[in-house]
Amino acid sequence: MQVMVELSLYPLVNDYIGPIKAFIERLNSYSNLTVITCSTSTQVHGDYTEVMQVLGAEMQRTHEEVGQAVFVAKFLNFDAMSSK
């Protein structure tokens, strides 16, 4: 099963741009995922299990490195072939 997650990150620190850029760069390093970045959110498309594992690991890393941060997400399961 495929999933699309629309995700926004709000680091609760004065220098918030750096953690956002780092998070997006890490997401882009996963070749099996499709990552589309917009001005207020990032969409991550891929296999449901893989997307969930990647997001779990990268969100945890952000919390460990930044401290307080808010993630807002929307999840949509879909079959990429039927959405064309």
C-alpha positions in Angstrom: 0.0 0.0 0.0 1.1 3.5 -0.8 0.8 6.6 1.4 1.2 10.3 1.0 2.0 12.3 4.1 1.8 16.1 4.1 4.1 17.3 6.9 4.9 20.6 8.5 7.7 21.2 11.1 7.6 24.0 13.6 10.9 24.0 15.7 10.3 26.0 18.8 13.7 27.7 18.6 14.9 31.1 17.5 16.9 29.7 14.5 14.1 27.6 13.1 15.1 27.6 9.4 18.2 25.4 9.9 16.3 22.5 11.5 13.6 22.6 8.8 16.2 22.5 6.0 18.1 19.7 7.7 14.9 17.6 8.1 14.0 18.1 4.4 17.5 17.3 3.2 17.4 14.0 5.2 14.0 13.1 3.7 15.5 13.7 0.3 18.3 11.3 0.9 15.9 8.3 0.8 15.9 7.2 -2.8 12.7 5.1 -2.5 10.6 8.1 -1.4 9.2 10.9 -3.4 9.6 14.2 -1.6 7.9 17.4 -2.7 8.6 20.6 -0.8 6.2 23.5 -0.8 6.4 26.8 1.0 4.5 25.6 4.2 4.7 21.8 4.0 6.5 18.8 2.5 4.8 15.8 0.9 6.3 12.4 1.3 5.1 9.6 -1.0 6.0 5.9 -0.9 5.5 2.5 0.5 3.4 2.8 3.7 5.8 0.8 5.9 8.9 2.6 4.6 7.4 6.1 4.9 6.3 5.4 8.5 9.8 4.0 9.4 11.6 7.0 7.9 9.3 9.6 9.4 9.6 7.9 12.8 13.4 7.9 12.7 13.8 11.4 11.3 11.2 13.0 13.6 12.9 11.4 16.6 16.3 12.7 15.3 14.8 16.2 15.0 13.5 16.1 18.6 16.8 14.9 19.9 18.8 17.5 18.0 16.4 20.5 18.3 14.5 19.8 21.5 11.0 21.2 21.3 9.4 21.0 17.9 5.9 20.5 16.6 5.1 18.2 13.6 1.7 18.6 11.9 0.8 15.8 9.5 -2.0 14.5 7.2 -2.0 11.0 6.0 -3.6 9.7 2.8 -3.4 6.0 1.8 -3.7 5.5 -2.0 -2.7 3.3 -4.9 -0.4 5.5 -7.1 -1.7 3.7 -10.3 -5.4 4.5 -9.6 -4.7 8.2 -8.8 -3.5 8.9 -12.4 
